[in-house]
Amino acid sequence: MKLLRIVTVFLCCVAFTPFSTSAKTVLRLAYAENSQPVKDALRFLGQQIEEKTHGDVQVMFFPDGQLGGERELVELAQAGVVDITKVSSGLMESFSPLYGVFSLPYLFADKTEFYRVMDNDALMGPVYQSTAAQGFVGVGWYDSGSRNFYMSKAPIRSIDDLKGKKIRVMQSDTAIRTLKMLGASPIAMSQAEVYTSLQQGILDGAENNEFALTIARHGEVARFYTYDMHTRIPDILLMSSLTFEKLTPAQLGVIREAIKDSIEFEKAAWEAEIEKTKKEAVENFNVEFFDIDKKPFQQAVQPIYEGLKKNPQLDGLYQAIQSAK
């Protein structure tokens, strides 16, 4: 029923959205709430597609959750109602176990390793294609930064500082297991509840990228931000399998080129916005940022990697990532 409601909203949007009725191809690009760099990159992607096809392919936008959240958008892509969307690889884990590799803690030492893997078409191709039978495939990725700890009363300077601390995590088995191995007490809850829970002492801290400090204003109630970089979970661009059928090989080639351009655009936009966000967090909320020795954290979660051997497919991808790094 929920998907039916969303499709009804979509049909109403289309009915009242003017666009050419000529033989031009129209791609429907929808996305949920996102940070500004991602929004800008998606807008840039649409512009590049239209420019590079000389207007033969036009892009109709349905932004900011207009057609639902990320899961609903995946379902709409499966049905061919949406042509292109962007979702977190964390969500993609429920559609293909291969995406679960990006939830593994301390998988990447730094941004350089992360980019090297994500830009490796030979490595990412099988991951992207792993959902083909479900009606959609990956066609690219965007940076969503590293997830780090931020606390309300005192900073995390060593792994001992996490012991017994109540930390909000995403609803992810890997995230929960990671926090337990680090000695914390993970609490899964929605992002909307985090501010009040930090304020009332229900939580001692949370983990997210720097935008949580300013956009969600968590810096008002948790001003100690520690760079342990436990995960780098990318965003994934998806295209409906039905969309491939209505595009010519030439159009697909141009769109893939536009996607690569938008990835480079987003990398630069993300870096610039993060620096701006950190400055705002310091000036407006007196947030303090800390760098730490990550080795004790990495050692504590090694049982997760030892357990990968029970899953040959995921372990194979992990080993490929290690080689690509």
Secondary structure, 3 states (H helix, E strand, C coil): CHHHHHHHHHHHHHHCCCCCCCCCEEEEEEECCCCHHHHHHHHHHHHHHHHHCCCCEEEEEECCCCCCCHHHHHHHHHCCCCCEEEEEHHHHCCCCHHHHHHHCCCCCCCHHHHHHHHCCHHHHHHHHHCCHHHCEEEEEEECCCCEEEEECCCCCCCHHHHCCCEEEECCCHHHHHHHHHCCCEEEECCHHHHHHHHHHCCCCEEEECCHHHHCCCHHHCCCEEEEEEEECCCEEEEEEHHHHHHCCHHHHHHHHHHHHHHHHHHHHHHHHHHHHHHHHHHHHHCCEEEECCCHHHHHHCHHHHHHHHHCHHHHHHHHHHHHHC
